[in-house]
Amino acid sequence: MLNYFKSIGRQFNSTEELRALIESDLKKDLHMHTCFSDGALTPKQIIDWRKSQGYELLAITDHDGIEGSVLVAPYAEHVGVQFLYGIEFDSADPIGKNIHMLGYGFDPDDPDLKSALLNIILDRARRNDRFMKALVDKGYDITLDDIGAVNEGRFVGKPTFALILMRKGYVESVQEAFNTIFQDPEIKSIEKKTLPTAEAIDIIHKAGGLAVVAHPMEQRRRTETFEEFKPRMYAFLDKMVEYGVDGVECHHPSADPVQQEMLVAYAKEHGLMITRGSDFHSDETKRDFKRYHRP
């Protein structure tokens, strides 16, 4: 592991120093998406928006990519906002589904990190071709122009197709597309390749960063009561600790106040960082996080 950690304008001499900043009392949002993944705003717009609200520490965590984070870093420094390089890796493990791993303070020029991201981009392009063909074959009117109209085509994934379907009136929301159209067996079978969770953590660490498991409450199944989910939640978190995770995103919209305190208690017990983030994407595609708050 590198013996220093970078944010723009400063270097961290230890993981403890970086962790202290992340866990500081600064007003912060460490989980946001831009037009370089499935968000709507440019990186600069995100910085300006959060700065106008008094935020002091920010990280852009686009899915499986760092372009937006690297692009806006000098601007964040210029306007006086403390900024950390960030990413949100999609990952897979038998212990849970769609495990998202946040990375902070890594070296964006690390060769292993860059190689992993390139492989993800190439695989996503192949999957998107198959996904679009399947939708068209089912009778949905989706064109390359439609794709280019979303974030200027910078990022294409299932959220892109869901947004197009919503804009064309096939569904009333992005979530409805995921819950209905994307559940068709032929469409659902077109899966992307994701990194094993342990490997995602290792890539972040080797690039000099800290790894934080995102929104643990989203591991909850739709049919589970919270009491049924709790043992699985703790087993899931235990496995993340076994893999060497550095923190837990305790304060996230998917967790209600009581659930947040449970996550905080777990993090403290295991010596993990306690982080917070809005998971902002856009005003057009607001998600229904309250479904994770049910009894």
C-alpha positions as a printed NumPy array, in Angstrom:
array([[  0.   ,   0.   ,   0.   ],
       [  1.193,   3.522,  -0.718],
       [  2.445,   5.446,   2.278],
       [  0.523,   8.577,   1.409],
       [ -2.96 ,   9.397,   0.259],
       [ -4.022,  12.157,  -2.062],
       [ -6.784,  14.672,  -2.089],
       [ -6.476,  17.757,  -4.197],
       [ -4.05 ,  20.247,  -2.744],
       [ -2.761,  18.051,   0.063],
       [ -1.218,  14.699,   0.874],
       [ -2.06 ,  12.353,   3.71 ],
       [  0.848,  10.783,   5.531],
       [ -1.259,   7.923,   6.882],
       [ -4.582,   6.176,   6.558],
       [ -5.441,   7.66 ,   9.941],
       [ -5.097,  11.202,   8.597],
       [ -7.314,  10.458,   5.611],
       [ -9.82 ,   8.697,   7.827],
       [ -9.87 ,  11.652,  10.207],
       [-10.844,  13.96 ,   7.35 ],
       [-13.576,  11.612,   6.138],
       [-14.987,  11.302,   9.663],
       [-14.529,  14.976,  10.534],
       [-17.35 ,  17.349,  11.463],
       [-17.088,  19.1  ,   8.1  ],
       [-20.384,  19.294,   6.222],
       [-19.896,  16.583,   3.632],
       [-21.409,  14.514,   0.86 ],
       [-19.244,  11.575,  -0.127],
       [-21.588,   9.799,  -2.532],
       [-22.752,  11.637,  -5.668],
       [-23.07 ,  10.759,  -9.344],
       [-22.519,  12.96 , -12.379],
       [-23.146,  12.782, -16.122],
       [-20.022,  10.638, -16.33 ],
       [-22.119,   7.782, -14.958],
       [-25.868,   7.747, -14.368],
       [-26.277,  11.236, -12.922],
       [-27.597,  14.306, -14.718],
       [-25.328,  17.156, -13.624],
       [-21.789,  17.87 , -14.773],
       [-19.055,  17.528, -12.145],
       [-18.708,  21.319, -12.007],
       [-22.455,  21.743, -11.476],
       [-22.32 ,  19.252,  -8.604],
       [-19.502,  21.174,  -6.919],
       [-21.217,  24.546,  -7.385],
       [-24.545,  23.189,  -6.112],
       [-23.109,  21.63 ,  -2.966],
       [-20.831,  24.603,  -2.273],
       [-23.86 ,  26.926,  -2.423],
       [-25.401,  24.767,   0.309],
       [-22.383,  25.132,   2.559],
       [-20.755,  21.763,   1.973],
       [-17.056,  21.672,   2.822],
       [-15.928,  18.152,   1.829],
       [-17.093,  16.384,  -1.32 ],
       [-16.41 ,  13.248,  -3.331],
       [-17.815,  12.295,  -6.717],
       [-18.362,   8.543,  -6.879],
       [-19.42 ,   7.667, -10.39 ],
       [-20.079,   4.007, -11.163],
       [-16.948,   2.156, -12.265],
       [-15.272,   5.333, -13.485],
       [-13.161,   8.265, -12.311],
       [-13.27 ,  10.652, -15.287],
       [-15.646,  13.118, -13.662],
       [-13.771,  13.042, -10.386],
       [-10.398,  13.683, -12.007],
       [-11.812,  16.365, -14.301],
       [-13.352,  18.47 , -11.538],
       [-10.633,  18.121,  -8.903],
       [ -8.713,  21.298,  -9.843],
       [-11.959,  23.277,  -9.969],
       [-12.949,  22.085,  -6.491],
       [ -9.598,  23.247,  -5.17 ],
       [-10.016,  26.597,  -6.963],
       [-13.391,  27.321,  -5.306],
       [-12.168,  26.249,  -1.878],
       [-13.921,  22.912,  -1.426],
       [-11.997,  19.994,   0.026],
       [-12.301,  17.141,  -2.433],
       [-11.442,  13.453,  -2.52 ],
       [-11.105,  11.275,  -5.593],
       [-13.967,   8.816,  -5.461],
       [-15.507,   5.835,  -7.228],
       [-18.342,   3.359,  -6.721],
       [-17.435,  -0.111,  -7.945],
       [-20.22 ,  -2.541,  -8.749],
       [-19.194,  -5.939,  -7.408],
       [-20.481,  -9.446,  -6.816],
       [-20.176, -11.974,  -4.017],
       [-22.241, -14.979,  -2.854],
       [-23.008, -13.161,   0.427],
       [-25.149, -10.478,  -1.266],
       [-26.479,  -8.905,  -4.46 ],
       [-25.172,  -5.903,  -6.386],
       [-22.609,  -5.029,  -3.747],
       [-21.382,  -1.482,  -4.261],
       [-17.937,  -0.558,  -2.967],
       [-16.951,   3.087,  -2.548],
       [-13.305,   4.071,  -2.845],
       [-11.745,   7.3  ,  -1.561],
       [ -8.374,   9.024,  -1.714],
       [ -6.758,   6.656,  -4.223],
       [ -4.136,   7.488,  -6.848],
       [ -6.093,   7.934, -10.115],
       [ -2.975,   7.067, -12.109],
       [ -2.477,   3.691, -10.481],
       [ -1.914,   1.225, -13.37 ],
       [ -3.92 ,  -1.639, -11.877],
       [ -6.869,   0.664, -11.238],
       [ -6.737,   2.029, -14.791],
       [ -6.523,  -1.48 , -16.24 ],
       [ -9.529,  -2.661, -14.23 ],
       [-11.596,   0.33 , -15.337],
       [-10.716,  -0.216, -18.998],
       [-11.838,  -3.839, -18.812],
       [-15.122,  -2.743, -17.222],
       [-15.746,  -0.187, -19.98 ],
       [-15.143,  -2.736, -22.744],
       [-17.411,  -5.329, -21.143],
       [-20.161,  -2.761, -20.543],
       [-20.124,  -1.781, -24.221],
       [-20.647,  -5.404, -25.267],
       [-23.465,  -5.856, -22.747],
       [-25.19 ,  -2.639, -23.835],
       [-25.295,  -3.8  , -27.463],
       [-27.053,  -7.005, -26.417],
       [-29.371,  -5.171, -24.034],
       [-30.501,  -2.648, -26.643],
       [-31.108,  -5.375, -29.227],
       [-33.242,  -7.32 , -26.748],
       [-35.388,  -4.265, -25.997],
       [-35.849,  -3.452, -29.68 ],
       [-36.75 ,  -7.069, -30.408],
       [-39.448,  -6.769, -27.715],
       [-40.947,  -3.823, -29.568],
       [-39.523,  -0.892, -27.615],
       [-38.548,   2.078, -29.762],
       [-34.986,   2.879, -28.68 ],
       [-32.417,   4.409, -31.028],
       [-28.775,   5.422, -30.834],
       [-29.949,   9.036, -30.906],
       [-31.978,   8.373, -27.761],
       [-28.872,   7.038, -26.04 ],
       [-26.798,  10.005, -27.152],
       [-29.387,  12.351, -25.66 ],
       [-28.717,  10.969, -22.172],
       [-25.549,  12.497, -20.687],
       [-24.297,  12.984, -24.249],
       [-23.672,   9.248, -24.303],
       [-20.801,   9.491, -21.811],
       [-22.159,   6.574, -19.789],
       [-24.55 ,   3.904, -21.004],
       [-26.018,   1.288, -18.713],
       [-29.361,  -0.071, -17.542],
       [-30.269,   3.283, -15.919],
       [-29.83 ,   4.896, -19.354],
       [-32.288,   2.502, -20.985],
       [-34.708,   2.913, -18.062],
       [-34.642,   6.694, -18.431],
       [-35.287,   6.447, -22.181],
       [-38.227,   4.109, -21.564],
       [-39.632,   6.613, -19.06 ],
       [-39.188,   9.564, -21.402],
       [-40.972,   7.655, -24.175],
       [-43.919,   6.821, -21.94 ],
       [-43.439,   3.069, -21.614],
       [-43.138,   3.431, -17.826],
       [-43.831,   6.206, -15.334],
       [-40.486,   5.992, -13.545],
       [-37.008,   4.574, -13.869],
       [-37.736,   2.205, -10.995],
       [-40.811,   0.874, -12.813],
       [-38.617,  -0.083, -15.771],
       [-36.366,  -2.079, -13.458],
       [-39.342,  -3.701, -11.719],
       [-41.229,  -4.658, -14.882],
       [-39.565,  -4.51 , -18.298],
       [-36.142,  -5.513, -17.033],
       [-37.638,  -8.533, -15.262],
       [-38.472, -10.167, -18.603],
       [-36.438, -13.416, -18.565],
       [-34.677, -12.701, -21.86 ],
       [-33.735,  -9.17 , -20.807],
       [-32.868, -10.136, -17.251],
       [-30.468, -12.8  , -18.508],
       [-28.22 , -10.139, -20.089],
       [-25.986,  -9.521, -17.111],
       [-22.859,  -7.442, -16.86 ],
       [-19.617,  -8.852, -15.556],
       [-18.667,  -7.364, -12.225],
       [-15.57 ,  -7.591, -10.099],
       [-15.582,  -9.946,  -7.137],
       [-16.1  ,  -7.79 ,  -4.04 ],
       [-12.805,  -8.808,  -2.475],
       [-11.004,  -7.84 ,  -5.692],
       [-12.686,  -4.422,  -5.789],
       [-11.495,  -3.753,  -2.245],
       [ -8.008,  -4.925,  -3.149],
       [ -7.84 ,  -2.627,  -6.198],
       [ -8.823,   0.366,  -4.06 ],
       [ -6.236,  -0.512,  -1.424],
       [ -3.423,  -1.099,  -3.919],
       [ -4.18 ,   2.31 ,  -5.446],
       [ -3.701,   3.846,  -2.008],
       [ -7.359,   4.359,  -1.173],
       [ -9.845,   3.415,   1.499],
       [-12.808,   1.125,   0.751],
       [-16.301,   1.688,   2.158],
       [-19.269,  -0.608,   1.651],
       [-22.166,   1.433,   0.261],
       [-25.777,   1.462,   1.516],
       [-25.969,  -1.919,   3.313],
       [-29.749,  -1.592,   3.672],
       [-30.109,  -2.112,  -0.065],
       [-29.148,  -5.742,   0.471],
       [-32.628,  -6.267,   1.891],
       [-35.01 ,  -8.394,  -0.158],
       [-38.424,  -7.029,  -1.06 ],
       [-40.209,  -9.868,   0.752],
       [-38.183,  -9.64 ,   3.979],
       [-39.297,  -8.038,   7.195],
       [-36.575,  -6.047,   8.884],
       [-36.285,  -8.659,  11.637],
       [-35.699, -11.315,   8.981],
       [-33.101,  -9.141,   7.28 ],
       [-31.077,  -8.239,  10.378],
       [-29.165, -11.56 ,  10.673],
       [-28.312, -11.396,   6.968],
       [-27.269,  -7.763,   7.308],
       [-24.814,  -8.583,  10.072],
       [-23.514, -11.638,   8.19 ],
       [-23.043,  -9.421,   5.137],
       [-21.137,  -6.797,   7.126],
       [-19.02 ,  -9.5  ,   8.782],
       [-17.999, -10.754,   5.347],
       [-17.045,  -7.216,   4.264],
       [-14.853,  -6.944,   7.383],
       [-13.28 , -10.282,   6.505],
       [-12.421,  -8.857,   3.067],
       [-10.715,  -5.868,   4.662],
       [-13.24 ,  -3.063,   4.154],
       [-12.325,   0.194,   5.892],
       [-15.757,   1.672,   6.502],
       [-19.533,   1.519,   6.263],
       [-21.806,   4.094,   4.645],
       [-24.003,   4.415,   7.727],
       [-25.769,   7.635,   6.786],
       [-27.547,   7.045,   3.47 ],
       [-31.174,   7.607,   2.409],
       [-31.839,   3.853,   2.325],
       [-31.416,   3.707,   6.117],
       [-33.922,   5.344,   8.455],
       [-32.619,   6.949,  11.687],
       [-32.895,   3.733,  13.719],
       [-31.168,   1.697,  11.009],
       [-28.434,   4.329,  10.732],
       [-27.732,   4.014,  14.441],
       [-27.503,   0.234,  14.086],
       [-24.922,   0.642,  11.337],
       [-23.007,   3.219,  13.367],
       [-22.925,   0.848,  16.343],
       [-21.596,  -1.959,  14.144],
       [-18.934,   0.29 ,  12.616],
       [-17.764,   1.483,  16.034],
       [-17.643,  -2.073,  17.376],
       [-15.441,  -3.153,  14.463],
       [-13.282,  -0.047,  14.233],
       [-14.638,   0.985,  10.844],
       [-15.06 ,   4.429,   9.327],
       [-18.532,   5.932,   9.512],
       [-19.403,   7.75 ,   6.287],
       [-22.349,   9.59 ,   4.807],
       [-23.589,  10.334,   1.318],
       [-26.739,  11.405,  -0.493],
       [-26.338,   9.061,  -3.495],
       [-27.617,  11.962,  -5.6  ],
       [-28.214,  11.245,  -9.281],
       [-30.756,  13.756, -10.547],
       [-34.075,  15.383,  -9.729],
       [-35.624,  13.502, -12.653],
       [-34.753,  10.039, -11.375],
       [-35.332,  10.233,  -7.627],
       [-35.394,   6.79 ,  -6.051],
       [-37.874,   5.43 ,  -3.531],
       [-35.576,   4.793,  -0.578],
       [-38.485,   4.54 ,   1.86 ],
       [-39.167,   0.992,   0.759],
       [-36.086,  -0.02 ,   2.771],
       [-37.574,   1.59 ,   5.896],
       [-40.583,  -0.7  ,   6.212],
       [-40.923,  -2.887,   9.346]])
